[in-house]
Amino acid sequence: MMKSAAEVINGKIVDVSENGVLTIQARYDDMGTLIKRGYHDCYVQLIDARPISDKQRRSCYALLREIAEYTGNSVEMTKEHMKLKFLAEDLQSMADYFSLSNAPMSVICAFQRYLVRFMVEWDIPCAFSLLDYVDDVDDYIYACLAAKKCCICGRFADLHHVDHVGMGRDRDDIIHEGMRVLPLCRMHHTEAHEIGKEVFRANTT
């Protein structure tokens, strides 16, 4: 059988030094391929051994139901389709086919992030704020910035500067790199200015 270009093998952490160096033990039986390809370096994905929580499972199904309603497919068909897309497109997952009932927490967290990014990118309407269904807020904010969607309600967004631009500066000439911004619709942008950034952040995170 032909081997894939990027092989994945299982291993175990057998030791951790005081300065954080991991010793990993893994078995590889195909010495011919090992020599032919000159394997020396490898990527290591740490698998969260904690079991998936009921909250994570419910969150994934809530997102899948929204996608299913938008596409007109059943939730079950949508679930299987999105799992295959996730495994094919999310190169960081490095996971085998998985079940929402017993997959490692790390895989389900990555799948949940993938579903949220998919909904943002394809402008799929949602009955709830996606902000309440993310485990990585920074990743979600970045996706909303790229899609110009409000991170609170999903409407078209402006940039709300967490770091103030300042008086007398032309916003069109400002280089935003390094400045903290939030993608907010006009309503939430106005609310953030009216109640102050600290109160607004406390109410939305």
Rosetta blueprint (number, residue, H / E / L):
1 M L
2 M L
3 K L
4 S L
5 A L
6 A L
7 E L
8 V L
9 I L
10 N L
11 G E
12 K E
13 I E
14 V E
15 D E
16 V E
17 S L
18 E L
19 N L
20 G L
21 V L
22 L E
23 T E
24 I E
25 Q E
26 A E
27 R L
28 Y L
29 D L
30 D L
31 M H
32 G H
33 T H
34 L H
35 I H
36 K H
37 R H
38 G L
39 Y L
40 H L
41 D L
42 C L
43 Y L
44 V L
45 Q L
46 L L
47 I L
48 D L
49 A L
50 R L
51 P E
52 I L
53 S L
54 D H
55 K H
56 Q H
57 R H
58 R H
59 S H
60 C H
61 Y H
62 A H
63 L H
64 L H
65 R H
66 E H
67 I H
68 A H
69 E H
70 Y H
71 T H
72 G L
73 N L
74 S L
75 V H
76 E H
77 M H
78 T H
79 K H
80 E H
81 H H
82 M H
83 K H
84 L H
85 K H
86 F H
87 L H
88 A H
89 E H
90 D L
91 L L
92 Q L
93 S L
94 M L
95 A L
96 D L
97 Y L
98 F L
99 S L
100 L L
101 S L
102 N L
103 A L
104 P E
105 M H
106 S H
107 V H
108 I H
109 C H
110 A H
111 F H
112 Q H
113 R H
114 Y H
115 L H
116 V H
117 R H
118 F H
119 M H
120 V H
121 E H
122 W L
123 D L
124 I L
125 P L
126 C L
127 A L
128 F L
129 S L
130 L H
131 L H
132 D H
133 Y H
134 V L
135 D L
136 D L
137 V H
138 D H
139 D H
140 Y H
141 I H
142 Y H
143 A H
144 C H
145 L H
146 A H
147 A H
148 K L
149 K E
150 C L
151 C L
152 I L
153 C L
154 G L
155 R L
156 F E
157 A L
158 D E
159 L E
160 H E
161 H E
162 V L
163 D L
164 H L
165 V L
166 G L
167 M L
168 G L
169 R L
170 D L
171 R H
172 D H
173 D H
174 I L
175 I L
176 H L
177 E L
178 G L
179 M L
180 R L
181 V E
182 L E
183 P E
184 L E
185 C L
186 R H
187 M H
188 H H
189 H H
190 T H
191 E H
192 A H
193 H H
194 E H
195 I H
196 G L
197 K H
198 E H
199 V H
200 F H
201 R H
202 A H
203 N H
204 T H
205 T L
